């Protein structure tokens, strides 16, 4: 038997009835909820929570440890860090919610996790602009088109992009109010877009808090596969939240800590020789750079 595993307990029919009666009573307490969807959610949550407690025969010490974990997650959360989103991510709850709400549709680009580091009001750049803002890393040229599932261009689509620097940190993690590695731009009249960013590199999610301690205790890596975030919006079409990942990144095989990788989102980041000019004529001196293409297909919005 594995260490610290509690043996299955045989409970009497009388004890099982006591436990089931409590479940039924708590579920029934929501019967007068006026909003039928809220009632459904609360009653399902109650049943599943009680089933979990009964299945593992949760001890009072373990219950207290769980409350302490949630309290610590709340205490470390602020306007720059959302530990509960991080918890949802590493448990796969974020990806499961995304899967349910972004069902496959006629070749539309697949969605993946939002992550905890999106910031509203990122600066606007023109097509061909640079989102790096001084962040460290290898320059990367990203280009593509935005179309609907019938292949029609989506002019004016808003494209939000954000990423970590080569040291694995987002701008908001530095605490000095810098804005780097993020921006938004708009597709042109033919649905085309292009910008300079950084070649993505692997990095660990924040692991100095309760979620990190949980990963350590369960021998799970906190490292995310190399990626670049996108959020694309356009009138009448489904908002897309996604990443692109770097083909050949070993972390893809090891495992992404938040389960966000999808095969369709793995892209070739082609290395360019030092001294080669960028597609827009940019002189990169003796610095090497990379380029990739990501054609975005948006599904129809809700009627």
C-alpha positions in Angstrom: 0.0 0.0 0.0 1.4 3.5 -0.9 2.6 5.6 2.0 -0.1 7.7 3.7 -2.9 6.1 1.8 -5.9 5.4 4.0 -7.5 2.0 3.7 -11.0 1.8 2.3 -13.4 1.8 5.3 -16.3 -0.4 5.5 -19.2 1.6 6.9 -22.4 0.3 8.3 -25.7 0.8 6.6 -26.7 3.0 9.5 -23.7 5.3 9.0 -24.2 5.5 5.3 -27.9 6.5 5.9 -26.8 9.3 8.2 -24.3 10.6 5.7 -26.8 10.4 2.8 -29.5 12.1 4.9 -27.1 15.1 5.3 -26.5 15.3 1.6 -30.2 15.2 0.9 -30.9 17.9 3.5 -28.2 20.3 2.2 -29.3 19.7 -1.5 -32.9 20.4 -0.5 -31.9 23.6 1.2 -31.5 25.2 -2.3 -35.0 24.1 -3.5 -36.4 27.6 -3.2 -33.6 29.3 -5.3 -35.4 31.5 -7.8 -32.7 31.3 -10.5 -33.0 27.7 -11.9 -29.4 27.8 -13.1 -28.1 28.9 -9.7 -30.1 26.1 -8.1 -28.7 23.5 -10.5 -25.1 24.6 -9.8 -25.4 24.8 -6.1 -27.2 21.4 -5.8 -24.7 19.7 -8.1 -21.8 21.3 -6.2 -23.2 20.1 -2.9 -23.7 16.5 -4.2 -20.2 16.3 -5.7 -18.5 17.9 -2.7 -20.1 15.5 -0.3 -19.3 12.6 -2.5 -15.7 13.6 -2.5 -15.6 13.9 1.3 -17.3 10.5 1.6 -15.1 8.8 -1.0 -11.8 9.7 0.6 -13.2 9.6 4.2 -11.8 13.0 4.8 -10.3 13.6 8.3 -10.9 16.7 10.3 -7.2 17.5 10.1 -7.3 17.2 6.3 -10.4 19.4 6.2 -8.5 22.0 8.3 -5.5 21.8 6.0 -7.8 22.4 3.0 -9.3 25.5 4.6 -5.7 26.7 5.4 -4.8 26.2 1.8 -7.7 28.2 0.5 -7.0 30.9 3.0 -3.4 31.1 1.9 -4.5 31.3 -1.7 -6.8 34.2 -0.9 -4.1 36.0 1.1 -1.6 35.9 -1.7 -4.1 37.0 -4.4 -4.0 40.7 -5.3 -4.6 42.9 -8.4 -1.4 41.5 -10.0 -1.6 37.8 -9.0 -4.7 35.5 -9.0 -3.8 32.3 -7.1 -7.3 30.8 -7.6 -6.9 31.0 -11.4 -3.5 29.3 -11.0 -5.2 26.6 -8.9 -7.9 26.1 -11.5 -5.2 25.9 -14.2 -3.0 23.3 -12.5 -6.1 21.1 -11.7 -7.2 21.2 -15.3 -10.4 22.9 -14.4 -9.7 25.9 -16.6 -9.0 23.7 -19.6 -12.1 21.6 -19.0 -14.3 24.8 -18.8 -12.7 26.0 -22.0 -13.3 22.6 -23.7 -17.0 22.8 -22.8 -17.5 26.4 -23.9 -15.4 26.3 -27.1 -16.6 23.3 -28.9 -15.0 22.4 -32.3 -16.6 24.2 -35.2 -15.6 23.9 -38.9 -11.8 24.4 -38.4 -12.0 27.3 -36.0 -8.8 27.9 -34.1 -8.7 26.0 -30.8 -8.9 27.8 -27.5 -6.7 27.3 -24.5 -6.2 28.7 -21.0 -6.4 32.5 -20.3 -3.7 32.5 -17.6 -3.3 34.9 -14.7 -1.3 37.6 -16.4 -3.6 39.4 -18.8 -3.9 43.1 -18.2 -6.5 45.5 -19.6 -5.5 48.6 -21.6 -2.3 47.2 -23.1 -0.8 49.8 -25.5 -1.8 49.8 -29.1 0.8 49.2 -31.8 0.5 49.5 -35.6 0.8 46.4 -37.8 4.5 45.6 -37.8 5.0 47.2 -34.4 6.9 45.7 -31.5 5.3 44.4 -28.3 8.6 43.8 -26.5 8.8 47.2 -24.9 12.4 46.5 -23.9 11.8 43.0 -22.5 14.7 40.7 -22.8 14.7 37.9 -25.4 15.3 37.0 -29.0 13.2 39.0 -31.5 10.5 37.1 -33.3 8.3 38.2 -36.3 4.7 36.9 -36.0 2.3 37.2 -38.9 -0.9 35.8 -40.1 -4.5 36.4 -41.1 -7.8 36.5 -39.2 -10.7 34.9 -41.1 -14.1 33.4 -40.2 -14.8 29.7 -40.8 -16.0 30.4 -44.3 -12.6 31.8 -45.2 -13.7 35.5 -45.2 -11.2 38.0 -43.9 -12.2 39.7 -40.6 -10.9 43.3 -41.1 -10.4 45.3 -37.9 -10.3 42.2 -35.6 -8.7 43.2 -32.3 -5.7 41.1 -31.4 -4.4 41.2 -27.8 -0.9 39.6 -27.4 1.1 39.1 -24.2 4.1 36.9 -23.2 6.9 36.4 -20.7 10.5 37.6 -21.3 13.4 35.2 -21.7 13.8 35.1 -17.9 10.3 33.7 -17.6 8.6 36.8 -16.1 5.7 38.9 -17.2 6.0 42.7 -16.8 3.5 42.7 -13.9 5.7 40.4 -11.9 8.5 43.0 -11.7 6.5 45.4 -9.6 8.0 48.5 -11.1 5.0 49.5 -13.4 6.8 48.6 -16.6 4.7 47.6 -19.6 6.6 45.1 -21.7 5.8 42.0 -23.7 2.2 43.0 -24.3 0.1 45.1 -26.7 -2.9 45.1 -29.0 -3.3 45.7 -32.7 -6.0 45.5 -35.3 -6.1 43.4 -38.5 -6.0 45.4 -41.7 -8.8 45.5 -44.3 -7.7 42.1 -45.7 -7.6 40.5 -42.2 -3.8 40.5 -42.1 -1.7 41.2 -39.0 2.0 41.2 -38.1 4.1 42.3 -35.2 7.5 41.8 -33.5 7.6 40.0 -30.2 10.0 37.6 -28.5 10.7 34.0 -29.3 8.8 32.2 -26.4 10.8 30.2 -23.8 9.7 27.8 -21.1 9.1 29.3 -17.6 7.6 28.1 -14.3 4.3 29.4 -13.1 4.5 31.2 -9.8 5.4 28.5 -7.3 6.2 30.5 -4.2 2.6 30.2 -2.9 0.2 27.5 -1.9 -0.3 26.2 -5.4 3.5 25.8 -5.8 3.7 23.9 -2.5 0.9 21.6 -3.7 2.9 20.9 -6.9 6.0 20.2 -4.9 4.2 17.8 -2.6 2.8 15.9 -5.5 6.1 15.9 -7.5 4.6 17.9 -10.4 6.7 20.4 -12.4 5.5 24.0 -12.4 7.0 24.6 -15.8 4.9 25.8 -18.7 5.7 25.0 -22.3 7.0 27.9 -24.4 4.0 30.0 -25.6 2.7 33.3 -26.8 -0.8 34.4 -25.7 -3.5 35.7 -28.0 -7.0 37.0 -27.4 -8.9 37.9 -30.6 -12.3 39.7 -30.7 -14.5 40.8 -33.6 -18.2 41.7 -33.8 -20.5 38.7 -34.4 -17.8 36.1 -33.8 -16.7 34.0 -30.9 -14.0 35.6 -28.8 -10.9 33.4 -29.0 -8.4 33.0 -26.1 -5.5 30.9 -27.1 -1.7 30.4 -27.3 0.8 29.3 -29.8 3.5 26.9 -28.8 7.0 26.3 -30.1 7.6 23.2 -32.1 10.4 21.1 -30.7 10.2 22.5 -27.2 11.1 19.5 -24.9 8.6 20.8 -22.3 5.7 19.8 -24.6 6.7 16.1 -24.2 7.4 16.5 -20.5 4.1 18.1 -19.9 2.7 21.6 -19.6 1.8 22.4 -16.0 -1.6 23.8 -16.9 -2.5 21.2 -19.7 -2.8 24.0 -22.3 -1.0 22.4 -25.3 -3.0 21.4 -28.3 -1.4 19.9 -31.4 -3.0 22.4 -33.7 -1.4 25.3 -31.7 2.2 24.0 -32.0 3.9 26.2 -34.6 7.3 26.3 -36.3 9.5 29.1 -35.1 12.1 29.3 -37.8 15.4 30.6 -36.8 16.9 33.3 -39.0 20.7 33.8 -39.4 22.3 36.7 -37.6 22.6 39.7 -39.8 19.4 38.9 -41.8 17.0 41.9 -42.2 13.5 41.5 -40.9 10.5 41.1 -43.3 9.7 44.8 -42.8 13.4 45.8 -43.5 14.3 46.1 -39.8 18.0 46.0 -39.2 18.7 43.5 -36.4 22.5 43.9 -36.6 24.3 40.7 -35.8 21.4 39.5 -33.7 19.6 36.3 -34.7 15.8 36.2 -34.7 12.9 33.9 -35.5 9.7 34.0 -37.4 6.4 32.2 -37.3 3.0 32.2 -38.9 -0.3 31.9 -37.1 -3.5 32.0 -39.2 -6.5 32.6 -36.9 -10.0 31.3 -37.7 -12.9 32.6 -35.6 -16.1 30.7 -35.0 -19.5 32.3 -35.2 -20.7 34.1 -32.0 -23.8 33.0 -30.0 -27.0 33.9 -31.8 
